[in-house]
Amino acid sequence: MSFSSEPDAILVAEGDALIRMVMVDMLGDAGFAVTPAADAAAALAVLEARPEIRALIAGRTLAEVGDGIELVHRARDGWPHLAILITSGAASDLPPLIPAGVRILWKPFHYQVLAQVLAEEIRALGSPSAAPLLPEGSPTSPGAAPVHEPDRS
C-alpha cells in the first residue's frame, strides 16, 4: 500500500529466472514498481539509467560483474541513497564484509516478509510513499525466514 500516487521504484537483481519472476510479481502486487535484472551488469545499467530507483534487492549469486555481493558494494558506493537487501539461502554463503546498512533476508521467505522489510528500509531512508504493508504486530507466515542484520563489531 502506498499513500502517494507514485509507487516506490525498486530493482530486483536475481540470477534465477523463476525466482526473479515470482519476486517481481509479488512485489508488484504489494504496490511497488518493479524492474527486473538477470545479472549484475544489467542491474548497474538500470541504476545508471533510472535515478528514481529507491531500493535494490540482490540475490547472492549473479552472473557477470562479480556476484550479488560485488553488486551490493558497487551500488552502495555509487548510489548511497538506495535501500539495499541481499537474499541468500545459506549463512555460510556470505562474506563477512557486507556494506553498512545492507539487510540480509534468508531464503526461503514469505513475500509479505520481503515486502514489509523493503517498505521499512525505504521508509527509513525518507520515502513518504512507503507505508507498512502488514498491520503492526502481525505475525509472519510460519516458516518464514528471519531477517538478519550483519554483525558490525
N, CA, C and O of each residue as an XYZ file, in Angstrom:
612
protein
N       0.839     -1.178      0.000
C       0.000      0.000      0.000
C       0.875      1.229      0.000
O       1.890      1.292      0.694
N       0.482      2.175     -0.764
C       1.262      3.383     -0.877
C       0.333      4.572     -0.707
O      -0.791      4.562     -1.208
N       0.803      5.607      0.006
C      -0.025      6.771      0.239
C       0.119      7.817     -0.851
O      -0.679      8.753     -0.900
N       1.100      7.694     -1.721
C       1.254      8.648     -2.806
C       0.767      8.005     -4.095
O       0.531      6.798     -4.142
N       0.615      8.813     -5.142
C       0.146      8.271     -6.407
C       1.243      7.507     -7.130
O       0.943      6.700     -8.010
N       2.481      7.734     -6.792
C       3.607      7.059     -7.427
C       4.154      5.964     -6.511
O       4.594      6.250     -5.398
N       4.127      4.713     -6.974
C       4.721      3.651     -6.147
C       6.232      3.773     -6.121
O       6.832      4.310     -7.052
N       6.844      3.280     -5.066
C       8.301      3.274     -4.986
C       8.863      2.339     -6.045
O       8.402      1.208     -6.196
N       9.867      2.821     -6.780
C      10.528      2.036     -7.817
C      11.646      1.219     -7.188
O      12.495      1.755     -6.476
N      11.638     -0.076     -7.456
C      12.668     -0.955     -6.921
C      13.252     -1.806     -8.040
O      12.625     -2.019     -9.077
N      14.456     -2.280     -7.804
C      15.176     -3.118     -8.753
C      15.408     -4.479     -8.113
O      15.920     -4.566     -6.997
N      15.035     -5.533     -8.815
C      15.268     -6.899     -8.350
C      16.325     -7.524     -9.246
O      16.076     -7.772    -10.426
N      17.504     -7.779     -8.689
C      18.595     -8.430     -9.415
C      18.700     -9.858     -8.895
O      19.183    -10.091     -7.786
N      18.253    -10.793     -9.687
C      18.204    -12.202     -9.283
C      18.579    -13.051    -10.482
O      17.998    -12.904    -11.557
N      19.555    -13.948    -10.304
C      20.037    -14.776    -11.395
C      19.098    -15.890    -11.801
O      19.112    -16.305    -12.960
N      18.291    -16.384    -10.894
C      17.353    -17.459    -11.201
C      16.083    -16.849    -11.791
O      15.384    -16.093    -11.117
N      15.785    -17.175    -13.049
C      14.661    -16.560    -13.752
C      13.326    -16.784    -13.049
O      12.507    -15.868    -12.982
N      13.095    -17.978    -12.529
C      11.825    -18.259    -11.862
C      11.692    -17.455    -10.572
O      10.642    -16.868    -10.313
N      12.735    -17.426     -9.773
C      12.693    -16.642     -8.526
C      12.512    -15.158     -8.855
O      11.732    -14.464     -8.204
N      13.234    -14.682     -9.863
C      13.106    -13.275    -10.269
C      11.667    -12.957    -10.677
O      11.119    -11.938    -10.257
N      11.056    -13.813    -11.485
C       9.689    -13.592    -11.948
C       8.695    -13.572    -10.775
O       7.805    -12.724    -10.719
N       8.862    -14.506     -9.853
C       7.966    -14.560     -8.695
C       8.126    -13.306     -7.831
O       7.136    -12.724     -7.387
N       9.370    -12.893     -7.595
C       9.603    -11.689     -6.787
C       9.010    -10.453     -7.454
O       8.401     -9.619     -6.782
N       9.181    -10.328     -8.758
C       8.629     -9.183     -9.485
C       7.108     -9.169     -9.358
O       6.520     -8.122     -9.085
N       6.468    -10.321     -9.554
C       5.009    -10.401     -9.445
C       4.526    -10.080     -8.032
O       3.597     -9.294     -7.851
N       5.163    -10.693     -7.035
C       4.728    -10.490     -5.648
C       4.912     -9.040     -5.205
O       4.023     -8.465     -4.577
N       6.053     -8.451     -5.528
C       6.303     -7.075     -5.110
C       5.444     -6.094     -5.900
O       5.051     -5.053     -5.373
N       5.153     -6.412     -7.143
C       4.212     -5.601     -7.915
C       2.829     -5.632     -7.280
O       2.163     -4.602     -7.181
N       2.397     -6.819     -6.849
C       1.109     -6.949     -6.165
C       1.087     -6.178     -4.849
O       0.030     -5.734     -4.400
N       2.268     -6.019     -4.228
C       2.356     -5.290     -2.953
C       2.406     -3.781     -3.170
O       2.452     -3.023     -2.201
N       2.399     -3.333     -4.420
C       2.331     -1.905     -4.699
C       3.618     -1.236     -5.110
O       3.671     -0.009     -5.197
N       4.664     -2.013     -5.369
C       5.929     -1.449     -5.811
C       5.998     -1.448     -7.340
O       5.388     -2.297     -7.990
N       6.731     -0.506     -7.907
C       7.032     -0.504     -9.337
C       8.358     -1.231     -9.496
O       9.402     -0.698     -9.119
N       8.335     -2.439    -10.047
C       9.490     -3.331    -10.028
C      10.140     -3.442    -11.401
O       9.464     -3.643    -12.410
N      11.457     -3.307    -11.421
C      12.255     -3.531    -12.622
C      13.155     -4.733    -12.356
O      13.896     -4.743    -11.374
N      13.099     -5.752    -13.223
C      13.963     -6.923    -13.024
C      15.304     -6.782    -13.732
O      15.424     -6.072    -14.730
N      16.304     -7.467    -13.200
C      17.622     -7.574    -13.848
C      18.116     -8.996    -13.621
O      18.035     -9.522    -12.511
N      18.628     -9.614    -14.685
C      19.081    -11.001    -14.607
C      20.502    -11.142    -14.081
O      20.901    -12.221    -13.643
N      21.271    -10.050    -14.124
C      22.651    -10.136    -13.664
C      23.118     -8.773    -13.159
O      22.401     -7.777    -13.257
N      24.320     -8.751    -12.625
C      24.852     -7.526    -12.024
C      25.057     -6.423    -13.051
O      24.802     -5.254    -12.759
N      25.512     -6.773    -14.242
C      25.739     -5.762    -15.282
C      24.431     -5.072    -15.651
O      24.384     -3.849    -15.784
N      23.381     -5.852    -15.813
C      22.069     -5.275    -16.137
C      21.565     -4.413    -14.982
O      20.977     -3.355    -15.208
N      21.788     -4.852    -13.766
C      21.353     -4.073    -12.601
C      22.071     -2.730    -12.541
O      21.445     -1.701    -12.288
N      23.358     -2.735    -12.770
C      24.115     -1.480    -12.754
C      23.645     -0.541    -13.873
O      23.578      0.673    -13.676
N      23.328     -1.089    -15.022
C      22.815     -0.272    -16.123
C      21.477      0.364    -15.763
O      21.229      1.524    -16.091
N      20.612     -0.397    -15.087
C      19.319      0.152    -14.648
C      19.545      1.269    -13.644
O      18.917      2.323    -13.739
N      20.429      1.053    -12.690
C      20.688      2.088    -11.686
C      21.211      3.366    -12.330
O      20.844      4.465    -11.914
N      22.061      3.232    -13.337
C      22.592      4.417    -14.022
C      21.513      5.146    -14.816
O      21.534      6.373    -14.906
N      20.585      4.411    -15.382
C      19.563      5.000    -16.252
C      18.314      5.474    -15.507
O      17.561      6.301    -16.021
N      18.095      4.956    -14.304
C      16.834      5.230    -13.606
C      17.076      5.786    -12.209
O      17.100      5.025    -11.242
N      17.254      7.088    -12.087
C      17.537      7.688    -10.775
C      16.375      7.574     -9.784
O      16.568      7.795     -8.588
N      15.198      7.239    -10.250
C      14.051      7.104     -9.351
C      14.044      5.787     -8.574
O      13.213      5.605     -7.684
N      14.958      4.865     -8.897
C      15.031      3.596     -8.170
C      15.360      3.894     -6.711
O      16.347      4.568     -6.417
N      14.528      3.389     -5.797
C      14.672      3.649     -4.364
C      15.310      2.490     -3.610
O      15.846      2.671     -2.517
N      15.249      1.281     -4.210
C      15.753      0.115     -3.491
C      16.262     -0.937     -4.467
O      15.796     -1.047     -5.601
N      17.229     -1.703     -3.988
C      17.802     -2.820     -4.723
C      17.662     -4.076     -3.879
O      18.025     -4.096     -2.703
N      17.129     -5.126     -4.502
C      17.128     -6.455     -3.898
C      18.050     -7.283     -4.767
O      17.789     -7.469     -5.955
N      19.131     -7.784     -4.178
C      20.128     -8.534     -4.943
C      20.233     -9.956     -4.421
O      20.382    -10.177     -3.219
N      20.153    -10.915     -5.329
C      20.422    -12.296     -4.967
C      21.914    -12.472     -4.746
O      22.720    -11.772     -5.360
N      22.283    -13.384     -3.892
C      23.692    -13.606     -3.562
C      24.489    -14.044     -4.783
O      25.625    -13.612     -4.976
N      23.896    -14.902     -5.605
C      24.624    -15.407     -6.761
C      24.067    -14.800     -8.042
O      22.900    -14.994     -8.380
N      24.904    -14.078     -8.734
C      24.566    -13.464    -10.014
C      25.717    -13.717    -10.977
O      26.864    -13.874    -10.559
N      25.408    -13.754    -12.251
C      26.456    -13.868    -13.259
C      26.950    -12.474    -13.618
O      26.322    -11.476    -13.264
N      28.050    -12.407    -14.304
C      28.587    -11.143    -14.790
C      29.048    -10.239    -13.644
O      28.567    -10.372    -12.518
N      29.939     -9.361    -13.913
C      30.435     -8.331    -12.984
C      30.466     -8.844    -11.549
O      29.869     -8.242    -10.657
N      31.155     -9.942    -11.332
C      31.251    -10.464     -9.974
C      29.987    -11.187     -9.569
O      29.482    -12.029    -10.311
N      29.478    -10.867     -8.408
C      28.302    -11.551     -7.885
C      27.411    -10.552     -7.172
O      27.620     -9.342     -7.262
N      26.409    -11.070     -6.457
C      25.489    -10.194     -5.737
C      26.183     -9.343     -4.689
O      25.787     -8.201     -4.456
N      27.213     -9.886     -4.056
C      27.936     -9.121     -3.039
C      28.686     -7.963     -3.692
O      28.663     -6.841     -3.185
N      29.352     -8.235     -4.819
C      30.049     -7.152     -5.521
C      29.051     -6.099     -6.006
O      29.319     -4.901     -5.922
N      27.906     -6.545     -6.511
C      26.864     -5.608     -6.933
C      26.437     -4.724     -5.772
O      26.295     -3.512     -5.932
N      26.233     -5.318     -4.619
C      25.819     -4.563     -3.434
C      26.876     -3.519     -3.067
O      26.534     -2.380     -2.748
N      28.138     -3.894     -3.108
C      29.215     -2.933     -2.812
C      29.222     -1.792     -3.820
O      29.331     -0.625     -3.443
N      29.108     -2.125     -5.093
C      29.111     -1.087     -6.126
C      27.882     -0.196     -6.024
O      27.974      1.014     -6.228
N      26.734     -0.785     -5.709
C      25.511      0.011     -5.555
C      25.617      0.941     -4.348
O      25.206      2.099     -4.425
N      26.160      0.451     -3.240
C      26.305      1.287     -2.045
C      27.249      2.454     -2.331
O      26.987      3.582     -1.915
N      28.354      2.181     -3.047
C      29.314      3.237     -3.369
C      28.737      4.255     -4.352
O      28.940      5.458     -4.185
N      28.028      3.788     -5.363
C      27.541      4.674     -6.411
C      26.194      5.317     -6.151
O      25.893      6.384     -6.686
N      25.385      4.668     -5.329
C      24.032      5.151     -5.055
C      23.745      5.028     -3.557
O      22.975      4.161     -3.146
N      24.350      5.875     -2.753
C      24.209      5.752     -1.298
C      22.784      5.968     -0.792
O      22.481      5.631      0.352
N      21.914      6.520     -1.620
C      20.527      6.754     -1.218
C      19.660      5.502     -1.288
O      18.522      5.526     -0.819
N      20.169      4.401     -1.863
C      19.376      3.187     -2.053
C      19.177      2.413     -0.763
O      20.086      2.302      0.059
N      17.979      1.882     -0.601
C      17.754      0.820      0.383
C      18.231     -0.449     -0.304
O      17.881     -0.695     -1.458
N      19.026     -1.260      0.389
C      19.577     -2.463     -0.240
C      19.306     -3.679      0.638
O      19.576     -3.684      1.839
N      18.760     -4.716     -0.010
C      18.566     -6.020      0.623
C      19.340     -7.035     -0.198
O      19.410     -6.928     -1.423
N      19.918     -8.015      0.470
C      20.534     -9.130     -0.233
C      19.847    -10.399      0.237
O      19.591    -10.575      1.428
N      19.550    -11.282     -0.708
C      18.899    -12.539     -0.352
C      19.890    -13.671     -0.522
O      20.707    -13.664     -1.443
N      19.811    -14.645      0.375
C      20.732    -15.781      0.326
C      20.073    -16.995      0.961
O      19.223    -16.878      1.843
N      20.489    -18.156      0.490
C      19.958    -19.395      1.033
C      20.784    -19.989      2.151
O      20.327    -20.913      2.823
N      21.999    -19.482      2.373
C      22.864    -20.070      3.390
C      23.772    -19.012      4.004
O      24.396    -18.220      3.298
N      23.834    -19.014      5.332
C      24.675    -18.052      6.042
C      26.145    -18.227      5.676
O      26.890    -17.249      5.626
N      26.565    -19.452      5.423
C      27.966    -19.693      5.078
C      28.303    -19.147      3.701
O      29.473    -19.072      3.323
N      27.274    -18.765      2.951
C      27.430    -18.266      1.596
C      27.861    -16.803      1.554
O      28.277    -16.316      0.502
N      27.768    -16.098      2.673
C      28.023    -14.664      2.683
C      29.388    -14.324      3.275
O      29.786    -14.888      4.295
N      30.092    -13.412      2.639
C      31.366    -12.972      3.203
C      31.121    -12.096      4.425
O      30.019    -11.575      4.598
N      32.123    -11.928      5.268
C      31.930    -11.148      6.487
C      31.775     -9.645      6.248
O      31.218     -8.950      7.098
N      32.245     -9.136      5.133
C      32.213     -7.695      4.906
C      31.105     -7.300      3.943
O      31.302     -7.236      2.729
N      29.957     -7.043      4.504
C      28.819     -6.553      3.733
C      28.696     -5.079      4.087
O      28.835     -4.715      5.255
N      28.436     -4.220      3.095
C      28.383     -2.786      3.379
C      27.392     -2.416      4.479
O      26.365     -3.071      4.657
N      27.713     -1.373      5.199
C      26.831     -0.878      6.262
C      25.456     -0.564      5.690
O      25.331     -0.046      4.580
N      24.442     -0.881      6.457
C      23.078     -0.563      6.065
C      22.427     -1.565      5.142
O      21.269     -1.382      4.766
N      23.129     -2.622      4.761
C      22.547     -3.637      3.889
C      21.905     -4.705      4.764
O      22.542     -5.240      5.671
N      20.647     -5.011      4.489
C      19.938     -6.054      5.238
C      20.010     -7.358      4.467
O      20.046     -7.363      3.237
N      20.031     -8.455      5.193
C      20.055     -9.795      4.611
C      18.714    -10.456      4.889
O      18.206    -10.406      6.009
N      18.152    -11.070      3.869
C      16.917    -11.828      4.030
C      17.230    -13.257      3.604
O      17.603    -13.511      2.458
N      17.071    -14.187      4.545
C      17.416    -15.582      4.283
C      16.286    -16.284      3.553
O      15.119    -16.147      3.921
N      16.637    -17.038      2.514
C      15.669    -17.851      1.777
C      15.454    -19.151      2.550
O      16.376    -19.649      3.196
N      14.255    -19.692      2.486
C      13.054    -19.155      1.847
C      12.386    -18.120      2.749
O      12.510    -18.177      3.972
N      11.691    -17.191      2.145
C      10.953    -16.192      2.906
C       9.590    -16.003      2.269
O       9.396    -16.289      1.088
N       8.664    -15.526      3.049
C       7.317    -15.254      2.566
C       7.321    -13.876      1.912
O       8.015    -12.972      2.376
N       6.561    -13.712      0.852
C       6.570    -12.432      0.135
C       6.153    -11.273      1.016
O       6.633    -10.155      0.828
N       5.265    -11.514      1.980
C       4.860    -10.427      2.882
C       6.028     -9.959      3.733
O       6.135     -8.771      4.035
N       6.900    -10.871      4.119
C       8.087    -10.504      4.887
C       9.005     -9.645      4.011
O       9.500     -8.610      4.457
N       9.229    -10.069      2.781
C      10.059     -9.304      1.862
C       9.473     -7.911      1.640
O      10.197     -6.918      1.719
N       8.194     -7.828      1.367
C       7.552     -6.535      1.119
C       7.609     -5.640      2.350
O       7.833     -4.435      2.231
N       7.406     -6.220      3.533
C       7.443     -5.441      4.771
C       8.842     -4.897      5.034
O       9.001     -3.719      5.356
N       9.856     -5.748      4.899
C      11.234     -5.320      5.131
C      11.628     -4.249      4.109
O      12.275     -3.260      4.455
N      11.241     -4.451      2.878
C      11.532     -3.472      1.833
C      10.880     -2.130      2.149
O      11.529     -1.090      2.038
N       9.619     -2.137      2.538
C       8.931     -0.895      2.898
C       9.599     -0.208      4.082
O       9.726      1.016      4.101
N      10.028     -0.993      5.073
C      10.710     -0.417      6.237
C      12.020      0.247      5.827
O      12.334      1.345      6.286
N      12.777     -0.416      4.969
C      14.056      0.132      4.535
C      13.871      1.422      3.734
O      14.610      2.386      3.936
N      12.907      1.447      2.843
C      12.647      2.648      2.053
C      12.160      3.773      2.962
O      12.592      4.918      2.829
N      11.272      3.448      3.872
C      10.753      4.451      4.807
C      11.881      5.020      5.660
O      11.898      6.217      5.949
N      12.821      4.172      6.062
C      13.946      4.626      6.885
C      14.819      5.629      6.131
O      15.488      6.464      6.741
N      14.806      5.540      4.811
C      15.578      6.471      4.003
C      14.786      7.715      3.633
O      15.280      8.572      2.899
N      13.564      7.819      4.134
C      12.801      9.043      3.963
C      11.791      9.061      2.843
O      11.363     10.141      2.436
N      11.387      7.911      2.321
C      10.373      7.907      1.275
C       8.997      8.048      1.893
O       8.611      7.208      2.707
N       8.235      9.088      1.535
C       6.913      9.263      2.108
C       5.898      8.253      1.607
O       4.846      8.094      2.226
N       6.177      7.566      0.511
C       5.166      6.670     -0.040
C       5.227      5.258      0.513
O       4.309      4.471      0.283
N       6.282      4.918      1.233
C       6.407      3.554      1.738
C       5.642      3.406      3.037
O       6.092      3.857      4.091
N       4.501      2.782      2.957
C       3.665      2.549      4.130
C       3.851      1.113      4.589
O       4.230      0.256      3.791
N       3.591      0.834      5.866
C       3.682     -0.548      6.319
C       2.722     -1.423      5.520
O       1.579     -1.033      5.278
N       3.176     -2.589      5.115
C       2.346     -3.478      4.328
C       1.652     -4.525      5.174
O       0.718     -5.178      4.709
N       2.093     -4.693      6.405
C       1.431     -5.595      7.336
C       1.026     -4.782      8.553
O       1.746     -3.868      8.954
N      -0.120     -5.103      9.146
C      -0.506     -4.386     10.359
C       0.548     -4.547     11.446
O       1.193     -5.590     11.550
N       0.714     -3.513     12.246
C       1.672     -3.547     13.348
C       1.419     -4.777     14.211
O       0.282     -5.034     14.607
N       2.461     -5.532     14.502
C       2.337     -6.701     15.357
C       1.852     -7.948     14.646
O       1.653     -8.977     15.294
N       1.652     -7.894     13.320
C       1.185     -9.065     12.588
C       2.250    -10.145     12.604
O       3.436     -9.857     12.443
N       1.833    -11.378     12.798
C       2.814    -12.458     12.696
C       3.153    -12.694     11.235
O       2.320    -12.484     10.353
N       4.367    -13.126     10.985
C       4.723    -13.508      9.628
C       4.281    -14.946      9.425
O       3.870    -15.615     10.374
N       4.363    -15.410      8.226
C       3.899    -16.757      7.944
C       4.781    -17.776      8.653
O       5.964    -17.521      8.879
N       4.209    -18.939      9.008
C       5.029    -19.982      9.617
C       6.141    -20.386      8.664
O       5.924    -20.536      7.461
N       7.313    -20.556      9.209
C       8.443    -20.976      8.400
C       9.142    -19.850      7.652
O      10.127    -20.087      6.953
N       8.646    -18.640      7.792
C       9.304    -17.525      7.104
C      10.677    -17.316      7.717
O      10.853    -17.398      8.933
N      11.624    -17.052      6.871
C      12.993    -16.862      7.339
C      13.137    -15.521      8.034
O      12.573    -14.526      7.578
N      13.876    -15.477      9.120
C      14.074    -14.205      9.803
C      14.995    -13.287      9.015
O      15.833    -13.737      8.234
N      14.824    -12.021      9.232
C      15.721    -11.042      8.645
C      16.950    -10.977      9.534
O      16.849    -11.029     10.759
N      18.094    -10.865      8.913
C      19.348    -10.814      9.685
C      20.098     -9.552      9.319
O      20.212     -9.209      8.142
N      20.598     -8.876     10.301
C      21.465     -7.729     10.057
C      22.886     -8.187     10.401
O      23.110     -8.752     11.471
N      23.840     -7.947      9.505
C      25.218     -8.388      9.771
C      25.784     -7.751     11.024
O      25.493     -6.598     11.345
N      26.601     -8.529     11.728
C      27.277     -8.026     12.911
C      28.377     -7.079     12.454
O      29.235     -7.464     11.660
N      28.362     -5.861     12.939
C      29.328     -4.854     12.513
C      30.490     -4.706     13.502
O      31.325     -3.818     13.332
N      30.558     -5.555     14.527
C      31.633     -5.396     15.512
C      32.895     -6.090     15.098
O      33.889     -6.047     15.822
